[in-house]
Amino acid sequence: MAQEETAHPAAGKGVKMSEPETSAQYDVWSKFYDNTFGALVHRRQTRAIAELRIKPGDRVLDLGVGTGLSLTKYPTDANVVGVDLSGGMLRKAKDKLDADGLHHAELVQADAMHTPFADSSFDHVMVSHVISVVSDPNRLLQECRRIVKPTGTIVVLNHFQSPSAVVGFFERVLNPVFVKIGWRSDLTLQECVEGLGLHVLYHFKLSWFDFWQIVVLSPTARGPMPATDLPRGAALAAG
Ligand SMILES: C[S@@+](CC[C@H](N)C(=O)[O-])C[C@H]1O[C@@H](n2cnc3c(N)ncnc32)[C@H](O)[C@@H]1O
């Protein structure tokens, strides 16, 4: 008999996200995403992609690709698959692929927590501003671990609840408000990766006052890693 899946506590903490609502919210968001939140992501996204250390011919999965702002930032000699739940967001991403002739990238509509891809089928997985948007963040990272190669890299770009008691208090209290606009503010990195056998290789912010962190994970532990240079194929854009 099939075993029933049990949601991780991170899924049910505070006010929950739900995929049907999220998809509908992002269908609406898609109309103005690039000129609002999307306008703020470029510099961080470019740096996060650099941390993947993509080599020619690598397969890259971008989960929750949204309107495809990241797609122009990947090297054109990699094979990129962008996945999203929202048809509205994917239509904007498709417009970018067509306008920029990005033949190295393709788009798939699917739930990032239950993708159609085989085990160990990607060299890298990018999860940019998505962890706090799904109903079960731990399940999403479990799926990343399944589809990335054992020596592969998962980069998560996200806001995590502050370890500061004061800031963390406000992030928890304000969470129901944030959920109404499509993301949650009460998530810790620790609970997202708990029990998955993923190693947090390193994590950092672009500046100390940045809300968002770049977290580099792998199923395999590695020794100290040198800082990345600029990514191949993209300049570190201002934004
Ligand atoms: C804040 S946007 C981030 C978009 C893009 N990654 C970026 O950094 O600009 C979150 C995206 O995650 C998508 N999303 C939310 N839940 C999802 C799920 N369960 N599966 C796939 N995509 C999902 C939304 O539709 C939306 O496009």
The ligand as an SDF file (V2000), in Angstrom:
LIG
                    3D

 27 29  0  0  0  0  0  0  0  0999 V2000
    8.4340   35.4010   -6.2510 C   0  0  0  0  0  0  0  0  0  0  0  0
    8.2520   34.5230   -7.7680 S   0  0  0  0  0  0  0  0  0  0  0  0
    9.9520   34.2350   -8.1910 C   0  0  0  0  0  0  0  0  0  0  0  0
   10.1390   34.1090   -9.6640 C   0  0  0  0  0  0  0  0  0  0  0  0
   11.6070   33.9760  -10.1160 C   0  0  0  0  0  0  0  0  0  0  0  0
   12.2100   32.7560   -9.6250 N   0  0  0  0  0  0  0  0  0  0  0  0
   12.3950   35.1760   -9.6760 C   0  0  0  0  0  0  0  0  0  0  0  0
   13.2970   35.0490   -8.8290 O   0  0  0  0  0  0  0  0  0  0  0  0
   12.1130   36.2800  -10.1860 O   0  0  0  0  0  0  0  0  0  0  0  0
    7.7200   32.9310   -7.2130 C   0  0  0  0  0  0  0  0  0  0  0  0
    7.3780   31.9930   -8.3660 C   0  0  0  0  0  0  0  0  0  0  0  0
    7.1960   30.6770   -7.8450 O   0  0  0  0  0  0  0  0  0  0  0  0
    6.0990   30.0880   -8.5280 C   0  0  0  0  0  0  0  0  0  0  0  0
    5.5670   29.0020   -7.6980 N   0  0  0  0  0  0  0  0  0  0  0  0
    4.9470   29.0930   -6.5230 C   0  0  0  0  0  0  0  0  0  0  0  0
    4.6430   27.8660   -6.0520 N   0  0  0  0  0  0  0  0  0  0  0  0
    5.0870   26.9880   -6.9730 C   0  0  0  0  0  0  0  0  0  0  0  0
    5.0880   25.5710   -7.0640 C   0  0  0  0  0  0  0  0  0  0  0  0
    4.5340   24.8010   -6.1020 N   0  0  0  0  0  0  0  0  0  0  0  0
    5.6260   25.0020   -8.1540 N   0  0  0  0  0  0  0  0  0  0  0  0
    6.1750   25.7570   -9.1520 C   0  0  0  0  0  0  0  0  0  0  0  0
    6.2190   27.1010   -9.1040 N   0  0  0  0  0  0  0  0  0  0  0  0
    5.6830   27.7100   -8.0300 C   0  0  0  0  0  0  0  0  0  0  0  0
    5.1290   31.2400   -8.7150 C   0  0  0  0  0  0  0  0  0  0  0  0
    4.1750   30.9680   -9.7150 O   0  0  0  0  0  0  0  0  0  0  0  0
    6.0860   32.3630   -9.0930 C   0  0  0  0  0  0  0  0  0  0  0  0
    6.3260   32.3990  -10.4650 O   0  0  0  0  0  0  0  0  0  0  0  0
  1  2  1  0
  2  3  1  0
  2 10  1  0
  3  4  1  0
  4  5  1  0
  5  6  1  0
  5  7  1  0
  7  8  2  0
  7  9  1  0
 10 11  1  0
 11 12  1  0
 11 26  1  0
 12 13  1  0
 13 14  1  0
 13 24  1  0
 14 15  1  0
 14 23  1  0
 15 16  2  0
 16 17  1  0
 17 18  1  0
 17 23  2  0
 18 19  1  0
 18 20  2  0
 20 21  1  0
 21 22  2  0
 22 23  1  0
 24 25  1  0
 24 26  1  0
 26 27  1  0
M  CHG  2   2   1   9  -1
M  END
$$$$
